[in-house]
Amino acid sequence: MGVFGLLRNNNGKLDIHMKNFNLNKENSLKEKAVSLLFKIIQKMDSNIIMNILRNGEKILLVI
């Protein structure tokens, strides 16, 4: 199981957050998860996303 997320870093830029993944063994899973996360985000209203991130919250996909 791992967590992928989108968050705002200290510079105000967006980062992908990955935790608990063995990147060598799970590359295809990582790519699928990141792809799914971005598909979900693309369907969301950008103002909602920016408000979530502005408040220091994270958008997470747990698989």
JOCORKA-V119808 format. One record per pair of residues at least 4 apart in sequence whose ideal C-beta (glycine too) atoms are under 7 Angstrom apart, sorted by the first residue. I is the first residue (numbers start at 1). J is the second residue. D is the distance in whole Angstrom. If there is no record, write none. Layout:
I	J	D
I	J	D
//
This chain:
1	20	6
1	63	7
2	18	7
2	19	6
2	20	4
2	21	4
2	63	6
3	19	5
3	20	6
3	60	6
3	62	5
4	16	7
4	17	7
4	18	6
4	33	5
4	34	6
4	37	5
4	61	5
5	17	4
5	58	5
5	59	6
5	60	4
5	61	7
6	14	6
6	16	6
6	37	7
6	41	7
6	58	7
6	59	5
7	15	6
7	17	5
7	53	7
7	58	4
8	12	6
8	14	6
8	53	4
9	13	5
9	15	5
16	34	6
17	58	7
18	30	7
21	26	5
21	30	6
22	26	5
23	27	7
23	30	7
26	30	6
27	31	6
28	32	6
29	33	6
30	34	6
31	35	6
32	36	6
33	37	6
33	61	6
33	63	5
34	38	6
35	39	6
36	40	6
36	61	6
37	41	6
37	61	5
38	42	6
39	43	7
40	44	7
41	49	6
41	59	7
44	48	6
44	49	5
46	50	6
47	51	6
48	52	6
49	53	6
49	59	7
50	54	6
51	55	6
52	57	5
52	59	6
53	57	7
//
